[in-house]
Amino acid sequence: MKKKKNLLITLFLVLAAPSFAAKVDTLLIKSPSMSKEVKVVVVTPDAAMGKKAVACPTIYLLHGYGGNAKTWIGIKPNLPQIADEKGIIFVCPDGKNSWYWDSPLNPSYRYETFVSSELVQYIDKNYKTIADRKGRAITGLSMGGHGAMWNAIRHKDTFGAAGSTSGGMDIRPFPKNWEMSKQLGEYDSNKEVWDNHTVITQIDSLNNDDLAIIIDCGESDFFLNVNKDLHNRLLEKKINHDFITRPGAHNGTYWGNSIDYQILFFGKYFKK
């Protein structure tokens, strides 16, 4: 009798335990604009697979300088669980050290075109997505935070929501850093190009509620001031947005915590 009781308890625990069936794909996706393949990690929830699949919203996650397509799954190993719990597809492209621009100097670095056009088209064609800006958000860390805001502002017809965590919202105070000069030229002789390729100068093309926006940065982060500057610029323009600072530095611990709040923010946007 005791063995039977223990078996029933074990069976109950197995059935009651959450079953996460999210799929993690590592793909090579052709970029016609760059004539090369780009590595992309896609996390697909169980809800978007199989005969009973339903269309799910998509969050594009951009990595920082020195990162790659696997950066976010490394920072957030439970991303498949979150995908299943929230019914969200996560797409993580390898952006090299591109800052997610179409470089005016380097034709092999057209990552704005790739992220905002070629990649979105591929994902919508091959996955059960909500193929509309209302079902797409984009965010990222550091360089990827810049890239997410840059792409969202310039492609409001593609993305309905945008975020940044520890993002380089104004690149101009850092002219010698992170290989940006390889894509834009040296700052001193190309100031206009730099002015035109930084997020904070793109705000003039935004109207209130064009995008659902969330920005956060750690209080010990070297990008804190440029994030505060962006926040103040958005306030001046009367553009609604969430702006958060909390204790933390420019590291994985901060980003792993931050992304939870951003996913909640995007989830609320998707349900509108």
Residue pairs with C-beta under 8 A, 6 or more apart in sequence:
18 81
20 46
20 80
20 81
20 84
21 46
21 49
21 84
22 43
22 44
22 45
22 46
22 80
22 81
22 83
22 84
23 43
23 44
23 49
23 80
24 41
24 42
24 43
24 44
24 73
24 80
25 41
25 42
25 43
25 44
26 39
26 40
26 41
26 69
26 70
27 39
27 40
27 41
27 42
28 37
28 38
28 39
28 40
29 37
29 38
29 39
29 40
29 93
29 118
29 119
29 122
30 36
30 37
30 38
30 118
31 37
31 38
31 110
31 113
31 114
31 118
32 118
33 102
33 110
33 113
33 114
33 118
34 107
34 108
34 109
34 110
34 113
34 114
35 108
36 108
38 93
38 94
38 114
38 119
39 68
39 69
39 93
39 94
40 69
40 91
40 92
40 93
40 94
40 119
41 69
41 70
41 72
41 73
41 91
41 92
42 89
42 90
42 91
42 92
42 123
42 127
43 73
43 79
43 80
43 83
43 89
43 90
43 91
43 92
44 83
44 89
44 127
45 56
45 83
45 84
45 86
45 87
45 88
45 89
46 84
47 53
47 54
47 56
47 84
47 87
48 54
48 55
48 56
48 87
48 89
48 127
48 128
48 129
49 128
53 128
54 87
54 128
55 128
55 129
55 130
55 131
55 135
56 87
56 88
56 89
56 128
56 129
56 130
56 135
57 87
57 88
57 89
57 129
57 130
57 135
57 136
57 137
57 266
57 270
58 88
58 89
58 90
58 91
58 123
58 127
58 129
58 130
58 135
58 136
58 137
59 88
59 89
59 90
59 91
59 136
59 137
59 138
59 139
59 263
59 266
60 91
60 92
60 93
60 115
60 119
60 120
60 136
60 137
60 138
60 139
60 148
60 159
61 72
61 90
61 91
61 92
61 139
61 140
61 144
61 259
62 92
62 93
62 95
62 100
62 115
62 138
62 139
62 140
62 141
62 143
62 144
62 145
62 147
62 148
63 69
63 71
63 72
63 92
63 94
63 95
63 140
63 141
63 143
63 144
64 71
64 140
64 141
64 142
64 143
64 144
64 145
64 166
65 97
65 142
65 143
65 178
65 179
66 97
67 95
67 141
67 143
67 144
68 94
69 92
69 93
69 94
70 92
71 92
71 141
72 79
72 90
72 92
72 259
73 79
73 92
74 252
75 141
75 252
75 255
75 256
75 259
76 82
76 256
76 259
79 90
82 88
82 90
82 263
83 89
83 90
86 263
86 267
88 263
88 266
88 267
88 270
89 123
89 127
89 129
91 119
91 123
93 114
93 115
93 119
95 111
95 115
95 143
95 144
95 147
96 109
96 111
97 143
97 178
97 179
97 182
98 109
98 111
98 147
98 183
99 111
99 143
99 146
99 147
99 150
99 168
99 171
99 178
99 180
99 183
99 197
100 111
100 112
100 115
100 140
100 143
100 144
100 146
100 147
100 148
100 150
100 151
101 109
101 111
101 112
101 147
101 150
101 183
101 184
101 197
102 109
102 110
102 111
102 112
102 113
103 109
103 110
103 182
103 183
103 184
104 183
104 184
104 185
104 193
105 182
105 183
105 184
105 185
106 182
106 183
109 183
111 147
112 150
112 151
112 154
115 138
115 147
115 151
116 151
116 154
116 155
116 158
116 159
117 155
117 158
120 136
120 158
123 129
124 131
129 135
129 136
130 136
130 270
132 160
133 156
133 157
133 158
133 159
133 160
134 160
134 270
134 272
135 160
135 270
136 158
136 159
136 160
136 161
137 159
137 160
137 161
137 162
137 163
137 212
137 266
137 269
137 270
138 148
138 151
138 152
138 159
138 161
138 162
138 163
139 145
139 148
139 162
139 163
139 164
139 165
139 214
139 259
139 262
139 266
140 146
140 147
140 148
140 163
140 164
140 165
140 167
141 165
141 166
141 167
141 255
141 258
142 165
142 166
142 167
142 168
142 223
142 250
143 167
143 168
143 178
144 167
145 163
145 164
145 165
145 166
145 167
145 168
145 169
145 215
146 164
146 167
146 168
146 169
146 171
146 198
146 199
148 162
148 163
148 164
148 167
149 162
149 163
149 164
149 167
149 169
149 199
149 202
149 213
149 215
150 197
150 199
150 202
151 158
151 159
151 162
152 158
152 159
152 161
152 162
152 211
153 162
153 199
153 202
153 203
153 205
153 206
153 211
154 202
154 205
156 210
156 211
159 211
160 211
160 212
160 269
161 211
161 212
161 213
161 214
161 265
161 266
161 269
162 211
162 212
162 213
162 214
163 213
163 214
163 215
163 216
163 262
163 265
163 266
164 214
164 215
164 216
164 227
165 216
165 217
165 254
165 255
165 258
165 259
165 262
166 216
166 217
166 218
166 221
166 223
166 227
166 250
166 254
166 255
166 258
167 199
167 215
167 217
167 223
167 227
168 174
168 178
168 199
168 223
168 226
169 198
169 199
169 200
169 215
169 223
169 226
169 227
169 229
169 230
170 198
170 199
170 200
170 226
170 229
170 230
171 180
171 194
171 197
171 198
172 187
172 194
172 195
172 198
173 226
174 180
175 181
175 186
175 187
175 188
175 194
176 187
181 187
184 190
184 193
184 194
184 197
185 193
187 194
195 201
199 230
200 226
200 229
200 230
200 233
203 230
203 233
203 234
203 237
203 239
204 237
206 237
206 239
207 239
208 237
208 238
208 239
208 240
209 239
209 240
210 239
212 265
212 266
212 269
213 234
213 239
213 240
213 241
213 242
214 241
214 242
214 243
214 244
214 261
214 262
214 265
214 266
215 227
215 230
215 231
215 241
215 242
215 243
215 244
216 227
216 242
216 243
216 244
216 245
216 246
216 258
216 261
216 262
217 223
217 224
217 227
217 228
217 244
217 245
218 224
218 245
218 246
218 247
218 248
218 249
218 250
218 254
219 245
219 246
219 247
219 248
220 247
220 248
220 249
220 250
221 227
221 248
221 249
221 250
221 254
222 250
223 250
224 245
227 243
227 245
228 245
231 241
231 243
234 241
234 243
242 265
244 261
248 254
248 257
248 258
